[in-house]
């Protein structure tokens, strides 16, 4: 019941693209998809397989959950890359500023001895 309530709440927050195209393209080939459909149509013999059959309605939930996790990981990697780039740019700016400070300290007209 909790998952269904959360799904209803999430439905309100879906983007227009998710509402229009709720299913994601499969990465399986045509023959692999047909084989998977045949396996799903068979009556499961093992207890675990029977229990899994009861939760097939959550497949869409897991697709979205996995998509969100993948996007989260991609954003973490992008953030780490930007942090590294920022650190590199700060070092370059620090080098530039230290070079500019040194050049101002060097006298332009050396005093004759």
Biopython code that builds the backbone (N, CA, C, O; Angstrom):
import numpy as np
from Bio.PDB.StructureBuilder import StructureBuilder

atoms = [
    (1, "UNK", "N", (0.820, -1.194, 0.000)),
    (1, "UNK", "CA", (0.000, 0.000, 0.000)),
    (1, "UNK", "C", (0.862, 1.255, 0.000)),
    (1, "UNK", "O", (0.536, 2.253, -0.643)),
    (2, "UNK", "N", (1.957, 1.184, 0.728)),
    (2, "UNK", "CA", (2.856, 2.336, 0.787)),
    (2, "UNK", "C", (3.464, 2.611, -0.579)),
    (2, "UNK", "O", (3.556, 3.765, -0.998)),
    (3, "UNK", "N", (3.879, 1.562, -1.273)),
    (3, "UNK", "CA", (4.486, 1.728, -2.596)),
    (3, "UNK", "C", (3.469, 2.296, -3.576)),
    (3, "UNK", "O", (3.799, 3.168, -4.380)),
    (4, "UNK", "N", (2.238, 1.809, -3.513)),
    (4, "UNK", "CA", (1.206, 2.327, -4.409)),
    (4, "UNK", "C", (0.923, 3.808, -4.126)),
    (4, "UNK", "O", (0.730, 4.595, -5.053)),
    (5, "UNK", "N", (0.899, 4.175, -2.861)),
    (5, "UNK", "CA", (0.683, 5.580, -2.504)),
    (5, "UNK", "C", (1.835, 6.444, -3.015)),
    (5, "UNK", "O", (1.617, 7.540, -3.531)),
    (6, "UNK", "N", (3.079, 5.936, -2.866)),
    (6, "UNK", "CA", (4.244, 6.674, -3.373)),
    (6, "UNK", "C", (4.196, 6.779, -4.893)),
    (6, "UNK", "O", (4.558, 7.811, -5.459)),
    (7, "UNK", "N", (3.750, 5.711, -5.555)),
    (7, "UNK", "CA", (3.634, 5.746, -7.011)),
    (7, "UNK", "C", (2.634, 6.802, -7.450)),
    (7, "UNK", "O", (2.866, 7.501, -8.436)),
    (8, "UNK", "N", (1.525, 6.927, -6.732)),
    (8, "UNK", "CA", (0.537, 7.964, -7.055)),
    (8, "UNK", "C", (1.121, 9.358, -6.853)),
    (8, "UNK", "O", (0.875, 10.262, -7.651)),
    (9, "UNK", "N", (1.895, 9.528, -5.783)),
    (9, "UNK", "CA", (2.518, 10.821, -5.537)),
    (9, "UNK", "C", (3.544, 11.144, -6.621)),
    (9, "UNK", "O", (3.640, 12.286, -7.072)),
    (10, "UNK", "N", (4.304, 10.143, -7.032)),
    (10, "UNK", "CA", (5.315, 10.346, -8.058)),
    (10, "UNK", "C", (4.687, 10.629, -9.417)),
    (10, "UNK", "O", (5.250, 11.366, -10.226)),
    (11, "UNK", "N", (3.540, 10.051, -9.658)),
    (11, "UNK", "CA", (2.847, 10.263, -10.940)),
    (11, "UNK", "C", (2.568, 11.747, -11.142)),
    (11, "UNK", "O", (2.647, 12.243, -12.266)),
    (12, "UNK", "N", (2.247, 12.450, -10.083)),
    (12, "UNK", "CA", (1.986, 13.889, -10.179)),
    (12, "UNK", "C", (3.250, 14.667, -10.515)),
    (12, "UNK", "O", (3.182, 15.746, -11.103)),
    (13, "UNK", "N", (4.407, 14.119, -10.142)),
    (13, "UNK", "CA", (5.674, 14.816, -10.363)),
    (13, "UNK", "C", (6.371, 14.420, -11.657)),
    (13, "UNK", "O", (7.447, 14.934, -11.961)),
    (14, "UNK", "N", (5.772, 13.516, -12.421)),
    (14, "UNK", "CA", (6.389, 13.075, -13.668)),
    (14, "UNK", "C", (6.461, 14.216, -14.667)),
    (14, "UNK", "O", (5.612, 15.107, -14.686)),
    (15, "UNK", "N", (7.484, 14.170, -15.489)),
    (15, "UNK", "CA", (7.590, 15.155, -16.553)),
    (15, "UNK", "C", (6.612, 14.793, -17.666)),
    (15, "UNK", "O", (6.076, 13.685, -17.697)),
    (16, "UNK", "N", (6.385, 15.729, -18.572)),
    (16, "UNK", "CA", (5.474, 15.466, -19.689)),
    (16, "UNK", "C", (5.997, 14.307, -20.544)),
    (16, "UNK", "O", (5.216, 13.495, -21.040)),
    (17, "UNK", "N", (7.320, 14.236, -20.713)),
    (17, "UNK", "CA", (7.909, 13.154, -21.518)),
    (17, "UNK", "C", (7.613, 11.798, -20.885)),
    (17, "UNK", "O", (7.296, 10.843, -21.593)),
    (18, "UNK", "N", (7.713, 11.706, -19.574)),
    (18, "UNK", "CA", (7.447, 10.445, -18.889)),
    (18, "UNK", "C", (5.973, 10.068, -18.968)),
    (18, "UNK", "O", (5.638, 8.885, -19.024)),
    (19, "UNK", "N", (5.096, 11.059, -18.972)),
    (19, "UNK", "CA", (3.678, 10.763, -19.072)),
    (19, "UNK", "C", (3.310, 10.289, -20.471)),
    (19, "UNK", "O", (2.460, 9.412, -20.623)),
    (20, "UNK", "N", (3.936, 10.858, -21.487)),
    (20, "UNK", "CA", (3.636, 10.481, -22.867)),
    (20, "UNK", "C", (4.343, 9.185, -23.247)),
    (20, "UNK", "O", (3.748, 8.311, -23.877)),
    (21, "UNK", "N", (5.609, 9.061, -22.864)),
    (21, "UNK", "CA", (6.410, 7.877, -23.188)),
    (21, "UNK", "C", (6.848, 7.190, -21.899)),
    (21, "UNK", "O", (8.014, 7.298, -21.519)),
    (22, "UNK", "N", (5.946, 6.490, -21.219)),
    (22, "UNK", "CA", (6.300, 5.920, -19.920)),
    (22, "UNK", "C", (7.246, 4.728, -20.005)),
    (22, "UNK", "O", (7.884, 4.387, -19.009)),
    (23, "UNK", "N", (7.353, 4.089, -21.161)),
    (23, "UNK", "CA", (8.190, 2.904, -21.267)),
    (23, "UNK", "C", (9.500, 3.256, -21.944)),
    (23, "UNK", "O", (9.534, 4.017, -22.911)),
    (24, "UNK", "N", (10.561, 2.698, -21.426)),
    (24, "UNK", "CA", (11.873, 2.967, -21.956)),
    (24, "UNK", "C", (12.226, 1.898, -22.980)),
    (24, "UNK", "O", (11.804, 0.749, -22.847)),
    (25, "UNK", "N", (12.990, 2.263, -23.993)),
    (25, "UNK", "CA", (13.346, 1.255, -24.994)),
    (25, "UNK", "C", (14.196, 0.156, -24.378)),
    (25, "UNK", "O", (15.044, 0.412, -23.522)),
    (26, "UNK", "N", (13.961, -1.049, -24.818)),
    (26, "UNK", "CA", (14.693, -2.191, -24.285)),
    (26, "UNK", "C", (16.032, -2.309, -24.989)),
    (26, "UNK", "O", (16.157, -1.974, -26.167)),
    (27, "UNK", "N", (17.028, -2.786, -24.263)),
    (27, "UNK", "CA", (18.339, -3.002, -24.853)),
    (27, "UNK", "C", (18.484, -4.426, -25.394)),
    (27, "UNK", "O", (19.538, -4.799, -25.909)),
    (28, "UNK", "N", (17.410, -5.218, -25.269)),
    (28, "UNK", "CA", (17.441, -6.590, -25.759)),
    (28, "UNK", "C", (17.160, -6.626, -27.253)),
    (28, "UNK", "O", (16.441, -5.781, -27.786)),
    (29, "UNK", "N", (17.740, -7.620, -27.918)),
    (29, "UNK", "CA", (17.440, -7.806, -29.334)),
    (29, "UNK", "C", (16.047, -8.416, -29.468)),
    (29, "UNK", "O", (15.440, -8.829, -28.480)),
    (30, "UNK", "N", (15.554, -8.466, -30.696)),
    (30, "UNK", "CA", (14.207, -8.996, -30.938)),
    (30, "UNK", "C", (14.087, -10.445, -30.473)),
    (30, "UNK", "O", (13.096, -10.809, -29.841)),
    (31, "UNK", "N", (15.078, -11.269, -30.776)),
    (31, "UNK", "CA", (15.023, -12.682, -30.370)),
    (31, "UNK", "C", (15.096, -12.822, -28.851)),
    (31, "UNK", "O", (14.438, -13.690, -28.275)),
    (32, "UNK", "N", (15.888, -11.977, -28.204)),
    (32, "UNK", "CA", (15.983, -12.025, -26.747)),
    (32, "UNK", "C", (14.663, -11.596, -26.097)),
    (32, "UNK", "O", (14.257, -12.151, -25.076)),
    (33, "UNK", "N", (14.005, -10.611, -26.693)),
    (33, "UNK", "CA", (12.710, -10.185, -26.169)),
    (33, "UNK", "C", (11.671, -11.294, -26.298)),
    (33, "UNK", "O", (10.883, -11.520, -25.380)),
    (34, "UNK", "N", (11.670, -11.989, -27.442)),
    (34, "UNK", "CA", (10.723, -13.085, -27.642)),
    (34, "UNK", "C", (10.980, -14.216, -26.650)),
    (34, "UNK", "O", (10.046, -14.800, -26.100)),
    (35, "UNK", "N", (12.251, -14.514, -26.431)),
    (35, "UNK", "CA", (12.601, -15.565, -25.475)),
    (35, "UNK", "C", (12.158, -15.173, -24.063)),
    (35, "UNK", "O", (11.643, -16.013, -23.324)),
    (36, "UNK", "N", (12.350, -13.917, -23.684)),
    (36, "UNK", "CA", (11.935, -13.443, -22.365)),
    (36, "UNK", "C", (10.415, -13.530, -22.212)),
    (36, "UNK", "O", (9.920, -13.897, -21.146)),
    (37, "UNK", "N", (9.677, -13.196, -23.267)),
    (37, "UNK", "CA", (8.215, -13.295, -23.215)),
    (37, "UNK", "C", (7.762, -14.736, -23.042)),
    (37, "UNK", "O", (6.825, -15.011, -22.293)),
    (38, "UNK", "N", (8.434, -15.663, -23.741)),
    (38, "UNK", "CA", (8.088, -17.085, -23.593)),
    (38, "UNK", "C", (8.330, -17.561, -22.172)),
    (38, "UNK", "O", (7.519, -18.302, -21.615)),
    (39, "UNK", "N", (9.424, -17.148, -21.593)),
    (39, "UNK", "CA", (9.744, -17.543, -20.216)),
    (39, "UNK", "C", (8.714, -16.966, -19.251)),
    (39, "UNK", "O", (8.309, -17.636, -18.301)),
    (40, "UNK", "N", (8.290, -15.729, -19.489)),
    (40, "UNK", "CA", (7.300, -15.104, -18.608)),
    (40, "UNK", "C", (5.932, -15.778, -18.708)),
    (40, "UNK", "O", (5.177, -15.797, -17.736)),
    (41, "UNK", "N", (5.617, -16.325, -19.869)),
    (41, "UNK", "CA", (4.317, -16.968, -20.057)),
    (41, "UNK", "C", (4.258, -18.351, -19.421)),
    (41, "UNK", "O", (3.173, -18.846, -19.116)),
    (42, "UNK", "N", (5.410, -18.974, -19.220)),
    (42, "UNK", "CA", (5.440, -20.302, -18.610)),
    (42, "UNK", "C", (5.019, -20.217, -17.148)),
    (42, "UNK", "O", (5.245, -19.205, -16.483)),
    (43, "UNK", "N", (4.415, -21.271, -16.664)),
    (43, "UNK", "CA", (4.046, -21.335, -15.257)),
    (43, "UNK", "C", (5.287, -21.664, -14.441)),
    (43, "UNK", "O", (5.938, -22.681, -14.684)),
    (44, "UNK", "N", (5.619, -20.817, -13.479)),
    (44, "UNK", "CA", (6.822, -21.069, -12.692)),
    (44, "UNK", "C", (6.667, -22.293, -11.787)),
    (44, "UNK", "O", (5.598, -22.545, -11.232)),
    (45, "UNK", "N", (7.744, -23.031, -11.656)),
    (45, "UNK", "CA", (7.750, -24.238, -10.833)),
    (45, "UNK", "C", (8.365, -23.940, -9.461)),
    (45, "UNK", "O", (7.871, -24.410, -8.436)),
    (46, "UNK", "N", (9.413, -23.179, -9.454)),
    (46, "UNK", "CA", (10.131, -22.888, -8.218)),
    (46, "UNK", "C", (9.379, -21.842, -7.388)),
    (46, "UNK", "O", (8.731, -20.961, -7.952)),
    (47, "UNK", "N", (9.458, -21.930, -6.068)),
    (47, "UNK", "CA", (8.745, -20.972, -5.200)),
    (47, "UNK", "C", (9.205, -19.524, -5.412)),
    (47, "UNK", "O", (8.393, -18.599, -5.399)),
    (48, "UNK", "N", (10.505, -19.340, -5.607)),
    (48, "UNK", "CA", (11.017, -17.988, -5.816)),
    (48, "UNK", "C", (10.476, -17.399, -7.114)),
    (48, "UNK", "O", (10.113, -16.223, -7.161)),
    (49, "UNK", "N", (10.422, -18.201, -8.151)),
    (49, "UNK", "CA", (9.891, -17.739, -9.430)),
    (49, "UNK", "C", (8.408, -17.394, -9.304)),
    (49, "UNK", "O", (7.941, -16.436, -9.919)),
    (50, "UNK", "N", (7.671, -18.166, -8.514)),
    (50, "UNK", "CA", (6.259, -17.867, -8.297)),
    (50, "UNK", "C", (6.102, -16.533, -7.556)),
    (50, "UNK", "O", (5.222, -15.735, -7.878)),
    (51, "UNK", "N", (6.952, -16.308, -6.577)),
    (51, "UNK", "CA", (6.903, -15.050, -5.834)),
    (51, "UNK", "C", (7.261, -13.872, -6.736)),
    (51, "UNK", "O", (6.680, -12.793, -6.625)),
    (52, "UNK", "N", (8.217, -14.091, -7.625)),
    (52, "UNK", "CA", (8.607, -13.032, -8.559)),
    (52, "UNK", "C", (7.461, -12.682, -9.495)),
    (52, "UNK", "O", (7.280, -11.518, -9.856)),
    (53, "UNK", "N", (6.695, -13.676, -9.884)),
    (53, "UNK", "CA", (5.558, -13.465, -10.788)),
    (53, "UNK", "C", (4.536, -12.530, -10.128)),
    (53, "UNK", "O", (3.881, -11.745, -10.813)),
    (54, "UNK", "N", (4.402, -12.613, -8.802)),
    (54, "UNK", "CA", (3.468, -11.747, -8.078)),
    (54, "UNK", "C", (3.888, -10.280, -8.135)),
    (54, "UNK", "O", (3.048, -9.389, -8.009)),
    (55, "UNK", "N", (5.175, -10.027, -8.322)),
    (55, "UNK", "CA", (5.688, -8.665, -8.301)),
    (55, "UNK", "C", (5.973, -8.105, -9.691)),
    (55, "UNK", "O", (6.676, -7.102, -9.815)),
    (56, "UNK", "N", (5.448, -8.724, -10.722)),
    (56, "UNK", "CA", (5.670, -8.241, -12.082)),
    (56, "UNK", "C", (5.058, -6.860, -12.288)),
    (56, "UNK", "O", (5.512, -6.108, -13.150)),
    (57, "UNK", "N", (4.050, -6.520, -11.522)),
    (57, "UNK", "CA", (3.434, -5.202, -11.629)),
    (57, "UNK", "C", (4.361, -4.073, -11.214)),
    (57, "UNK", "O", (4.114, -2.912, -11.539)),
    (58, "UNK", "N", (5.423, -4.406, -10.501)),
    (58, "UNK", "CA", (6.381, -3.389, -10.059)),
    (58, "UNK", "C", (7.500, -3.154, -11.074)),
    (58, "UNK", "O", (8.434, -2.397, -10.813)),
    (59, "UNK", "N", (7.398, -3.802, -12.224)),
    (59, "UNK", "CA", (8.468, -3.676, -13.217)),
    (59, "UNK", "C", (8.669, -2.223, -13.647)),
    (59, "UNK", "O", (9.802, -1.764, -13.783)),
    (60, "UNK", "N", (7.575, -1.509, -13.857)),
    (60, "UNK", "CA", (7.668, -0.100, -14.260)),
    (60, "UNK", "C", (8.316, 0.727, -13.149)),
    (60, "UNK", "O", (9.123, 1.619, -13.409)),
    (61, "UNK", "N", (7.949, 0.414, -11.918)),
    (61, "UNK", "CA", (8.565, 1.108, -10.790)),
    (61, "UNK", "C", (10.079, 0.902, -10.793)),
    (61, "UNK", "O", (10.843, 1.853, -10.629)),
    (62, "UNK", "N", (10.508, -0.351, -10.980)),
    (62, "UNK", "CA", (11.937, -0.639, -10.960)),
    (62, "UNK", "C", (12.652, -0.015, -12.144)),
    (62, "UNK", "O", (13.812, 0.377, -12.020)),
    (63, "UNK", "N", (11.984, 0.086, -13.296)),
    (63, "UNK", "CA", (12.590, 0.756, -14.442)),
    (63, "UNK", "C", (12.877, 2.211, -14.090)),
    (63, "UNK", "O", (13.970, 2.718, -14.346)),
    (64, "UNK", "N", (11.904, 2.867, -13.511)),
    (64, "UNK", "CA", (12.085, 4.270, -13.153)),
    (64, "UNK", "C", (13.102, 4.432, -12.022)),
    (64, "UNK", "O", (13.911, 5.360, -12.025)),
    (65, "UNK", "N", (13.048, 3.533, -11.078)),
    (65, "UNK", "CA", (14.006, 3.585, -9.965)),
    (65, "UNK", "C", (15.431, 3.453, -10.491)),
    (65, "UNK", "O", (16.314, 4.222, -10.113)),
    (66, "UNK", "N", (15.650, 2.466, -11.370)),
    (66, "UNK", "CA", (16.977, 2.252, -11.937)),
    (66, "UNK", "C", (17.410, 3.439, -12.789)),
    (66, "UNK", "O", (18.577, 3.828, -12.763)),
    (67, "UNK", "N", (16.477, 4.018, -13.545)),
    (67, "UNK", "CA", (16.801, 5.190, -14.355)),
    (67, "UNK", "C", (17.225, 6.344, -13.459)),
    (67, "UNK", "O", (18.192, 7.046, -13.756)),
    (68, "UNK", "N", (16.505, 6.537, -12.372)),
    (68, "UNK", "CA", (16.847, 7.609, -11.442)),
    (68, "UNK", "C", (18.219, 7.371, -10.817)),
    (68, "UNK", "O", (19.002, 8.308, -10.659)),
    (69, "UNK", "N", (18.513, 6.117, -10.462)),
    (69, "UNK", "CA", (19.828, 5.802, -9.883)),
    (69, "UNK", "C", (20.946, 6.047, -10.894)),
    (69, "UNK", "O", (22.002, 6.572, -10.541)),
    (70, "UNK", "N", (20.712, 5.663, -12.156)),
    (70, "UNK", "CA", (21.719, 5.900, -13.193)),
    (70, "UNK", "C", (21.954, 7.396, -13.396)),
    (70, "UNK", "O", (23.094, 7.836, -13.544)),
    (71, "UNK", "N", (20.887, 8.162, -13.403)),
    (71, "UNK", "CA", (21.026, 9.608, -13.551)),
    (71, "UNK", "C", (21.761, 10.202, -12.351)),
    (71, "UNK", "O", (22.575, 11.113, -12.502)),
    (72, "UNK", "N", (21.470, 9.684, -11.165)),
    (72, "UNK", "CA", (22.154, 10.158, -9.965)),
    (72, "UNK", "C", (23.656, 9.895, -10.059)),
    (72, "UNK", "O", (24.466, 10.767, -9.744)),
    (73, "UNK", "N", (24.023, 8.693, -10.492)),
    (73, "UNK", "CA", (25.445, 8.356, -10.635)),
    (73, "UNK", "C", (26.112, 9.222, -11.701)),
    (73, "UNK", "O", (27.245, 9.669, -11.519)),
    (74, "UNK", "N", (25.414, 9.458, -12.810)),
    (74, "UNK", "CA", (25.966, 10.304, -13.870)),
    (74, "UNK", "C", (26.187, 11.723, -13.364)),
    (74, "UNK", "O", (27.195, 12.351, -13.686)),
    (75, "UNK", "N", (25.248, 12.227, -12.574)),
    (75, "UNK", "CA", (25.397, 13.573, -12.019)),
    (75, "UNK", "C", (26.539, 13.636, -11.009)),
    (75, "UNK", "O", (27.251, 14.637, -10.938)),
    (76, "UNK", "N", (26.714, 12.578, -10.233)),
    (76, "UNK", "CA", (27.839, 12.528, -9.287)),
    (76, "UNK", "C", (29.163, 12.571, -10.034)),
    (76, "UNK", "O", (30.087, 13.277, -9.627)),
    (77, "UNK", "N", (29.258, 11.818, -11.127)),
    (77, "UNK", "CA", (30.490, 11.818, -11.920)),
    (77, "UNK", "C", (30.725, 13.176, -12.568)),
    (77, "UNK", "O", (31.857, 13.657, -12.612)),
    (78, "UNK", "N", (29.662, 13.793, -13.069)),
    (78, "UNK", "CA", (29.798, 15.116, -13.676)),
    (78, "UNK", "C", (30.229, 16.136, -12.631)),
    (78, "UNK", "O", (31.056, 17.006, -12.903)),
    (79, "UNK", "N", (29.659, 16.023, -11.430)),
    (79, "UNK", "CA", (30.029, 16.946, -10.363)),
    (79, "UNK", "C", (31.497, 16.771, -9.973)),
    (79, "UNK", "O", (32.202, 17.754, -9.743)),
    (80, "UNK", "N", (31.956, 15.521, -9.900)),
    (80, "UNK", "CA", (33.355, 15.259, -9.566)),
    (80, "UNK", "C", (34.280, 15.818, -10.657)),
    (80, "UNK", "O", (35.328, 16.391, -10.359)),
    (81, "UNK", "N", (33.881, 15.644, -11.914)),
    (81, "UNK", "CA", (34.691, 16.173, -13.017)),
    (81, "UNK", "C", (34.745, 17.702, -12.952)),
    (81, "UNK", "O", (35.800, 18.297, -13.170)),
    (82, "UNK", "N", (33.613, 18.330, -12.654)),
    (82, "UNK", "CA", (33.592, 19.793, -12.542)),
    (82, "UNK", "C", (34.409, 20.270, -11.343)),
    (82, "UNK", "O", (35.055, 21.315, -11.413)),
    (83, "UNK", "N", (34.387, 19.520, -10.256)),
    (83, "UNK", "CA", (35.186, 19.891, -9.085)),
    (83, "UNK", "C", (36.677, 19.804, -9.416)),
    (83, "UNK", "O", (37.456, 20.666, -9.010)),
    (84, "UNK", "N", (37.071, 18.764, -10.151)),
    (84, "UNK", "CA", (38.479, 18.638, -10.562)),
    (84, "UNK", "C", (38.875, 19.781, -11.486)),
    (84, "UNK", "O", (39.953, 20.357, -11.345)),
    (85, "UNK", "N", (38.000, 20.105, -12.433)),
    (85, "UNK", "CA", (38.282, 21.214, -13.365)),
    (85, "UNK", "C", (38.369, 22.529, -12.598)),
    (85, "UNK", "O", (39.240, 23.350, -12.882)),
    (86, "UNK", "N", (37.494, 22.736, -11.648)),
    (86, "UNK", "CA", (37.509, 23.946, -10.837)),
    (86, "UNK", "C", (38.821, 24.056, -10.059)),
    (86, "UNK", "O", (39.427, 25.125, -9.986)),
    (87, "UNK", "N", (39.242, 22.942, -9.485)),
    (87, "UNK", "CA", (40.497, 22.940, -8.726)),
    (87, "UNK", "C", (41.679, 23.260, -9.644)),
    (87, "UNK", "O", (42.582, 24.007, -9.267)),
    (88, "UNK", "N", (41.664, 22.693, -10.838)),
    (88, "UNK", "CA", (42.735, 22.948, -11.807)),
    (88, "UNK", "C", (42.749, 24.426, -12.205)),
    (88, "UNK", "O", (43.811, 25.047, -12.262)),
    (89, "UNK", "N", (41.582, 24.979, -12.476)),
    (89, "UNK", "CA", (41.500, 26.389, -12.857)),
    (89, "UNK", "C", (41.930, 27.300, -11.706)),
    (89, "UNK", "O", (42.546, 28.339, -11.944)),
    (90, "UNK", "N", (41.620, 26.932, -10.481)),
    (90, "UNK", "CA", (42.063, 27.720, -9.329)),
    (90, "UNK", "C", (43.593, 27.728, -9.225)),
    (90, "UNK", "O", (44.201, 28.755, -8.925)),
    (91, "UNK", "N", (44.206, 26.556, -9.481)),
    (91, "UNK", "CA", (45.671, 26.480, -9.440)),
    (91, "UNK", "C", (46.286, 27.360, -10.528)),
    (91, "UNK", "O", (47.269, 28.063, -10.291)),
    (92, "UNK", "N", (45.691, 27.313, -11.726)),
    (92, "UNK", "CA", (46.203, 28.151, -12.811)),
    (92, "UNK", "C", (46.059, 29.633, -12.474)),
    (92, "UNK", "O", (46.968, 30.421, -12.732)),
    (93, "UNK", "N", (44.919, 30.011, -11.898)),
    (93, "UNK", "CA", (44.707, 31.403, -11.513)),
    (93, "UNK", "C", (45.689, 31.816, -10.426)),
    (93, "UNK", "O", (46.208, 32.932, -10.440)),
    (94, "UNK", "N", (45.943, 30.911, -9.484)),
    (94, "UNK", "CA", (46.891, 31.197, -8.413)),
    (94, "UNK", "C", (48.297, 31.392, -8.989)),
    (94, "UNK", "O", (49.019, 32.298, -8.572)),
    (95, "UNK", "N", (48.682, 30.548, -9.942)),
    (95, "UNK", "CA", (49.992, 30.689, -10.583)),
    (95, "UNK", "C", (50.083, 32.019, -11.329)),
    (95, "UNK", "O", (51.095, 32.716, -11.261)),
    (96, "UNK", "N", (49.018, 32.356, -12.035)),
    (96, "UNK", "CA", (49.008, 33.616, -12.794)),
    (96, "UNK", "C", (49.141, 34.810, -11.850)),
    (96, "UNK", "O", (49.929, 35.723, -12.096)),
    (97, "UNK", "N", (48.362, 34.792, -10.768)),
    (97, "UNK", "CA", (48.408, 35.911, -9.825)),
    (97, "UNK", "C", (49.747, 36.006, -9.115)),
    (97, "UNK", "O", (50.238, 37.106, -8.865)),
    (98, "UNK", "N", (50.346, 34.860, -8.785)),
    (98, "UNK", "CA", (51.660, 34.904, -8.136)),
    (98, "UNK", "C", (52.713, 35.407, -9.125)),
    (98, "UNK", "O", (53.644, 36.104, -8.723)),
    (99, "UNK", "N", (52.583, 35.069, -10.397)),
    (99, "UNK", "CA", (53.494, 35.576, -11.425)),
    (99, "UNK", "C", (53.324, 37.064, -11.633)),
    (99, "UNK", "O", (54.307, 37.774, -11.845)),
    (100, "UNK", "N", (52.093, 37.552, -11.576)),
    (100, "UNK", "CA", (51.842, 38.980, -11.731)),
    (100, "UNK", "C", (52.393, 39.753, -10.538)),
    (100, "UNK", "O", (52.910, 40.857, -10.706)),
    (101, "UNK", "N", (52.291, 39.195, -9.345)),
    (101, "UNK", "CA", (52.804, 39.860, -8.146)),
    (101, "UNK", "C", (54.322, 39.941, -8.196)),
    (101, "UNK", "O", (54.893, 40.949, -7.781)),
    (102, "UNK", "N", (54.986, 38.908, -8.691)),
    (102, "UNK", "CA", (56.447, 38.898, -8.782)),
    (102, "UNK", "C", (56.901, 39.922, -9.799)),
    (102, "UNK", "O", (57.881, 40.629, -9.565)),
    (103, "UNK", "N", (56.202, 40.019, -10.935)),
    (103, "UNK", "CA", (56.630, 40.962, -11.974)),
    (103, "UNK", "C", (56.458, 42.400, -11.515)),
    (103, "UNK", "O", (57.186, 43.271, -11.993)),
    (104, "UNK", "N", (55.537, 42.688, -10.618)),
    (104, "UNK", "CA", (55.375, 44.047, -10.099)),
    (104, "UNK", "C", (56.471, 44.393, -9.098)),
    (104, "UNK", "O", (56.821, 45.560, -8.923)),
    (105, "UNK", "N", (57.007, 43.366, -8.445)),
    (105, "UNK", "CA", (58.056, 43.608, -7.451)),
    (105, "UNK", "C", (59.404, 43.869, -8.122)),
    (105, "UNK", "O", (60.260, 44.538, -7.542)),
    (106, "UNK", "N", (59.602, 43.359, -9.314)),
    (106, "UNK", "CA", (60.878, 43.538, -10.011)),
    (106, "UNK", "C", (60.967, 44.997, -10.476)),
    (106, "UNK", "O", (60.083, 45.470, -11.190)),
    (107, "UNK", "N", (61.983, 45.683, -10.095)),
    (107, "UNK", "CA", (62.087, 47.082, -10.499)),
    (107, "UNK", "C", (62.268, 47.188, -12.014)),
    (107, "UNK", "O", (62.966, 46.386, -12.635)),
    (108, "UNK", "N", (61.626, 48.189, -12.581)),
    (108, "UNK", "CA", (61.694, 48.366, -14.031)),
    (108, "UNK", "C", (63.020, 49.053, -14.423)),
    (108, "UNK", "O", (63.647, 48.694, -15.420)),
    (109, "UNK", "N", (63.406, 49.995, -13.657)),
    (109, "UNK", "CA", (64.689, 50.691, -13.917)),
    (109, "UNK", "C", (65.646, 50.363, -12.780)),
    (109, "UNK", "O", (65.567, 50.956, -11.704)),
    (110, "UNK", "N", (66.532, 49.436, -13.016)),
    (110, "UNK", "CA", (67.454, 49.090, -11.919)),
    (110, "UNK", "C", (68.324, 50.320, -11.545)),
    (110, "UNK", "O", (68.765, 51.086, -12.401)),
    (111, "UNK", "N", (68.537, 50.456, -10.266)),
    (111, "UNK", "CA", (69.356, 51.581, -9.782)),
    (111, "UNK", "C", (70.815, 51.320, -10.130)),
    (111, "UNK", "O", (71.323, 50.218, -9.923)),
    (112, "UNK", "N", (71.471, 52.314, -10.648)),
    (112, "UNK", "CA", (72.905, 52.112, -10.912)),
    (112, "UNK", "C", (73.690, 51.976, -9.627)),
    (112, "UNK", "O", (73.397, 52.645, -8.637)),
    (113, "UNK", "N", (74.662, 51.131, -9.642)),
    (113, "UNK", "CA", (75.460, 50.900, -8.434)),
    (113, "UNK", "C", (76.656, 51.803, -8.422)),
    (113, "UNK", "O", (77.452, 51.760, -7.484)),
]
sb = StructureBuilder()
sb.init_structure("model")
sb.init_model(0)
sb.init_chain("A")
sb.init_seg("    ")
for serial, (resi, resn, name, xyz) in enumerate(atoms, 1):
    if name == "N":
        sb.init_residue(resn, " ", resi, " ")
    sb.init_atom(name, np.array(xyz, "f"), 0.0, 1.0, " ", f" {name:<3s}", serial, name[0])
structure = sb.get_structure()
